[in-house]
Amino acid sequence: MIQRIQSVFLLLLAISMACVLFLPIWSKTDPLSKQTLTMTATQITSTNPAQAPFATYAIAALAAASVAVALFEISQYRKRMTQLMLGSLNLMLIAATLGASFYYSSIGERMLNVKMPGEFEAGFYLPTLALLLNLLANRFIRRDEKLVRSMDRLR
């Protein structure tokens, strides 16, 4: 099961989406007040103690669901059509993770000096890598399915 290239891609996808849970996704620093906002998968925190953290649990939930689907998809190596459906589900979960990250970063933009733009961190770009890995895994799953079907025709 792990010797198949799509299983390696799915494992890397799960690792990259798990990293989203721990790495910063977005940050913004106001040069005048030296206040910094940092967004992770669970909250937007500020260096200003008067400003309460803002919860962003939707990002964490979507990323964790994507990790779970990818790991389950690896275990379904005998059922290629199920793997393809799970790959489609994972595609939607990863896209939703990117959308939620972008949405919460726009909320963070409004929380601190609107004129200065924030910066996207590594946690924002990892779902893009996960999308690419998901597409590659689906491509190799389809290739295996075609090979099995061609062998059935030869019988």
C-alpha positions in Angstrom: 0.0 0.0 0.0 2.7 2.5 0.9 4.9 1.4 -2.1 2.3 3.0 -4.4 3.3 6.5 -5.4 -0.2 7.9 -4.8 0.0 6.7 -1.2 3.2 8.7 -0.8 1.5 11.7 -2.2 -1.4 11.3 0.1 0.9 10.9 3.1 2.7 14.1 2.1 -0.7 15.8 1.8 -1.6 14.7 5.3 1.7 16.0 6.6 1.4 19.4 4.9 -2.2 19.9 6.1 -1.1 18.8 9.7 1.6 21.5 9.5 -1.1 24.1 8.8 -2.4 23.4 12.3 0.8 24.4 13.9 2.4 27.1 11.6 1.4 30.7 11.5 -0.9 31.5 8.5 -0.9 35.3 8.4 0.7 38.2 10.3 0.6 41.9 10.2 2.7 44.5 12.0 1.8 48.2 12.5 5.1 50.1 12.2 3.8 53.1 14.2 2.4 51.3 17.3 4.7 48.2 16.9 1.6 46.1 17.4 1.6 42.7 15.7 -1.3 40.4 14.8 -0.6 36.7 14.1 -3.1 34.2 12.8 -2.8 30.5 13.4 -5.3 27.8 12.6 -7.1 28.4 15.9 -6.9 32.1 16.7 -5.7 35.6 15.8 -3.6 36.9 18.6 -2.3 40.4 19.2 0.8 41.7 21.1 -1.6 44.3 22.6 -2.9 42.7 25.9 -6.1 44.8 25.7 -7.2 43.0 22.5 -8.7 39.6 23.1 -7.8 36.7 20.8 -10.2 36.1 17.9 -11.1 32.4 17.3 -10.5 30.9 13.9 -11.4 27.2 14.6 -12.9 26.7 11.2 -9.4 26.6 9.7 -8.3 24.0 12.2 -11.4 21.9 11.7 -11.1 21.9 7.9 -7.4 21.1 8.0 -7.9 18.3 10.5 -10.7 16.9 8.4 -8.5 16.9 5.4 -5.7 15.1 7.2 -8.3 12.4 8.4 -9.7 12.0 4.8 -6.2 11.6 3.4 -5.2 9.0 5.9 -8.4 7.1 5.4 -7.9 7.4 1.6 -4.5 5.6 2.0 -6.2 2.7 3.7 -8.7 2.3 0.9 -6.0 1.2 -1.6 -8.1 -1.8 -2.8 -11.1 0.4 -3.7 -9.8 2.9 -6.3 -13.2 4.4 -7.0 -13.7 5.1 -3.3 -10.2 6.7 -3.3 -11.2 9.0 -6.2 -14.4 10.1 -4.4 -12.4 10.7 -1.2 -9.9 12.7 -3.3 -12.7 14.9 -4.6 -13.9 15.4 -1.0 -10.4 16.3 0.1 -10.1 18.7 -2.8 -13.1 20.6 -1.5 -11.8 20.5 2.1 -8.5 21.9 1.1 -10.1 24.6 -1.0 -12.4 25.5 1.9 -9.3 25.7 4.2 -7.7 28.2 1.8 -11.0 30.1 1.6 -11.3 30.2 5.4 -7.7 31.4 5.7 -8.3 34.2 3.3 -11.6 35.2 5.0 -10.0 35.3 8.5 -7.0 37.2 7.2 -9.3 39.8 5.8 -10.9 40.1 9.2 -7.4 40.6 10.6 -6.6 43.3 8.1 -9.5 45.3 9.5 -8.4 44.8 13.1 -5.1 46.8 12.7 -4.1 49.8 10.5 -6.1 49.2 7.3 -3.5 51.0 5.2 -0.7 48.5 5.9 -1.1 45.1 4.2 -0.5 41.8 6.1 1.8 39.0 5.0 0.9 35.5 4.3 3.1 32.9 6.1 4.0 29.3 5.4 0.7 28.0 6.8 -1.2 29.7 4.0 0.9 28.2 1.2 0.9 24.6 2.5 -2.7 24.0 1.4 -1.7 25.0 -2.1 1.0 22.3 -2.0 -1.6 19.9 -0.6 -3.9 20.7 -3.6 -1.1 19.8 -6.0 -0.3 16.6 -4.1 -4.0 15.6 -4.1 -4.3 16.2 -7.9 -1.2 14.0 -8.4 -2.5 11.3 -6.2 -5.8 11.3 -8.1 -4.0 11.1 -11.4 -2.1 8.0 -10.4 -5.2 6.4 -8.9 -7.0 6.9 -12.2 -3.9 5.4 -14.0 -4.1 2.3 -11.8 -7.9 2.0 -12.4 -7.3 2.2 -16.2 -4.6 -0.5 -15.9 -6.9 -2.8 -14.0 -9.7 -2.3 -16.5 -7.4 -3.0 -19.4 -6.3 -6.3 -17.8 -9.9 -7.3 -17.3 -10.5 -6.8 -21.1 -7.6 -9.2 -21.9 -9.1 -12.1 -19.9 
